[in-house]
Amino acid sequence: MGQRTVLVTAHTGKQTALRSARLVAERLTAAGIAVRTLATEFSSPGAEAVPASAEAAEGAELVIVLGGDGALLRAAELSRPAGVPLIGVNHGHVGFLAEAEPDGLADTVDRLAERQYVVEERMTIDVTVRGNGSVVASTWALNEATVEKAARERMVEVIIEIDGRPLSRWGCDGVVCSTPTGSTAYAFSAGGPVVWPEVEALLVVPISAHALFAPPMVVSPASVLAVELIVASETSGAVMWCDGRRKVDLPPGARVEVRRGALPVLLARLEAPEARGSGFTDRLVAKFGLPVAGWRGRT
């Protein structure tokens, strides 16, 4: 077997994340594991600084991300095409995608060095934007694709389509098309349901819709969702965001199609495989501070 390699990335706007990243790199190097860092972020003795390109994660065993969910979503752009698992150490606010917290950093690194982790697939979505019959943009998302109004004072008028059939017309602030992973992100803030990550589904969640029928909906992962902008409406334009990172300005009458992604994102977890469901439950309780006092469990 060749030498193990790990890519370490960090949120450059957080000094605590950069300090943690250097500690991770040094501890991995001491364990005999080759370390890569992104040249635009930080350097570490003995580590190889590489460009922040599509090849950065190629051949690596893991990508370790020091930061919040935004940093992990950015790192997913490198890890997904390479088929390399991500693991996050939370230096953000909620950090729902992160597996570990900074106060257990040394133990986390040691467990990763000893291969005490499991890998799970997270469903993604592929997104196609069409205008005047031609493809305007093609992209993807781990959490969600949102079609939103471009101007604060105007709503956007859309027709929702499921599997080639029209469902309803909404005047709204926007529409969130989400994965189960994204159900605790923007879709949650818009009133959508929490979906356990092992459930395969697509979510459609309207944002402040002016309509009698505008519930959050959960559909088959094999379905194709479409959001069409009404051409004749007097809206002042719309934009699409994927994971809050990739923006597409939508032309009048644009059609946004969302389907299950061809490539998943791989996440590394320190928990045992049999604890996957309970691990997500525990994460919900911890991240949202849910009251569980009085629970007796099994008798």
N, C-alpha and C positions, 0 to 999 in steps of 0.2 A: 504494500500500500504506500502511496505517496504521502508527502507531508500534509497534514491538515491545515486548512486556511480559513480564516474568519475575516470578514469585512466589518469594521467598526465605524459607525456613523454617529453624528451628534448634532443637536440643535445649536447652531453657532451663536444664537442670540442669548443663550443661557450659560453663564459661566459655570454653574453647578454641573450642567450636562457635559461641558467640555472637560472639567476636572474628572468626572466619573469616567468619561471615555478614555482619558489617558490612563487611569488606573486599570480599566478593563484591558486595554492594549498591553500594558506592562505585565499584568498577571497572566494573560494568555501567552505572551512571549516567554515568560519564565517557565510556563508549562510545556514549552517546546512546540507551540502552535504558531504557524506563520500568520502575521496580522497585516491586513491592508487597511489604509485609511484614505479618505477622500482628500486630495491635495488642497481643496478649497476650504477644508474644515479645520484640521489640526494635524500635527505630526507627533510621532512617538518614536523613541529610540528603538531601532531594530525593526520598525514597521515599514512596509512599502507604501509610499504615497502614490495613489493612482488617480487619473482624471475621473470626474463625475460623469462617466459615459455608460452606455449600455453594457460595456464589457467589465465594469467594475466588480460585479458579483460573479462573473463566470468562473466556474470551477471551485467556488467557495463552499464550505460546509454549512455556514450560517452567516446571516447578517444580524449584528447586534446593534440596536438603535437606542441611543440615549436621548430622550426627549419625550414629548407628548404624542398624541395621536397624529398631529400634523406631520411630525418628523417621521413617524412610521409610515404614513401614507406616501410621503416623498420617497422613502427608502423602498417601498413596494414597487416603484417605477423601475428600480434597478434589479430587484430580486425576482419579480414575476417572470420576465422573459428568460432568466437564467435558471428558473426552477429551484431557487434556493430559499430555504425557510428563513423567516424573520422572527426575531424575538425582541421585545421592547422593554426597556427599563424606564419607568415613568418619571419624567421631570416636568410634566405638564399639570393641568388642573385636574380633570377627571382621569384621563389616560386610560380609557376603557379597553383599548386594544393592547395595552402594555401587560406583560406577564409578571413583571417584578417591580419592586420599589427600591429606591436608592439605599435604604438602610440595610438591605440584605444583599448588597452588591457582591461582596466577596464570595458569599455562599452560592449566589447565582452563577458566577463565573466558574467556580469550582465544579458545580454540577454540570454545566455545559461542557467543561473540559473532560469530564468523566462520562460524557454522552448520556447523562441522566435526563433525557427529554424525549418527548414524543412529538410527532409532526401531524398537524391536521390541515385539511384543505378548506379554504374559505372560498365560497362561490363569488364570482365577479359578474359584472354585466358588460356586454359590448354595446356601444352606442353609435348609431349612424344618424347623421343629420342630412336631410334632403331638402333641396330648394329648386323649384322649377324642374322637378324630375331628375335632377342630377345630385350626386353625393357631394355635399359641401364639406363634411368633416366626418372622420371616424375616430373614435377614442374608446376608453373603457373606464370602469370605476370599481373600487372595492366596496365603498359605502353606498354612494348614490349618485344619480344624475338628476339635476333639478332644472326645470324650465321656469324662469322667473321673469317678472316684469322688469324692464330696464329703468323705468322712471318711477319715483316714489308716489307721485300723485295720480298715477293711472293704474288700472288693473290690466291683466292680460286675459284675452278670451281664447279658450282652447276647446277642442273636442278630444275626448279620451276614446281610444280604440283598443280593444282586447281581441287578439287573434283575428284581425281583419274585419271585426264588426264594431260599429260605433256604439258607445255606452252612454255618454252624456256630454253635454256642453256646459262648461263652467266659466263664469267670470271670477277670477281669483288673483291672488298675489303670485301663485305659482303651483307647480306640481312636483312632488318628490317621487322618483322611481328608485326604490331601494332594494338592497340585498338583505338577508337576515343579519349579516354583520353590521350593516348600516342602520338597522332598526333601533339601535340605541344612540344614534347620532342625530342628524337633521330630521329624519322621519319621526323620531321620538318627540322632538321639540314641536313638530307640527301636529302632534296628536295621534301618531301611528302606534301600533301595538309593538311590544317587545317580542321578538322571535328568537328562539334558541338557535344557536349557530348550526347545529346539526340538522335543522329543518331546512329542506330545500324549497324555496318559494321566492316569488317576487312581490314587492309591496308597491302600492300606488297610494300616495297620501297627498290630498289637496292642501294648499296653504290658503286659509281664509277665503274659502269659496263662497260665492253668493249663489247658492243653489239649494233646492229642497233635498236633492239626493247628492251628497258629497261625502260619503263615509270613507275612512281608510279601508283599503281592500287588499287582501292577500290572494294571489293567483298562482297558478301552476308554474314551476320553473321552466316548463317547456313552452309557456305562452310567449307571445310577442306583444309588447306594449307599444302604443304609439300616442304621442301628444302632437296634435296638429294646431297650429296657430290659425285663427280665423282671419282670412284675408281682408274681409270688408270691415273689420272692427277698427275703432278709432283709438286703438292702443298706441303707445309711443315706443313700441319695440319690445323685444324680449332677448334674454341671454340664457345660455345653458352653462351650468357649472358641473364638472365631474370631480367629486371628492373635494370640492372647494379649491381645487388647484388648477384645473384645465378649463379655460373659458372659451366659449364659441358664441359670437354674436349671431343671432338668428335673423335671417331675412324675413320679410312679410310672407305669411303663408307657409313657413317652414314646417317640416315634419320631422319629429325626433322619434326614432325607433330604438327600443331597448329590448335586449334578449340576453339569455344566459351567456356568460363569457366563455370563450373557448379555452382560456387558461385560468386556473384558480390562482389565488395567492396562498402560499404555504406559511403557516404560523407554527413556531415551536412552542411547546408548553412543557413546563417542568412537572406538571402533575401526571399521575399514572393514567393510562388509557381508560381504565374502568371508571375514572372519576370525571370524565369529560362533562357530563350533564351537571353534576353537583358542583364542578368547578365554575361553571357559568353562573349557577345560582349564587354561589358564594361571592362571585365578582359583583353581581347585581347588588347584593346586600352591602358589600363593602363600599362600592363606588357611590351608591345613592344613600347610604346611611339608613337602610331600611330597618324598622323596628322588628326584632325577632325575639325579644324577651318573653319568656313564658312557654317557648317551644319545648316540648318534652321528647319529641322523637319517637322512635319505636319503643313499645313497652316490652 
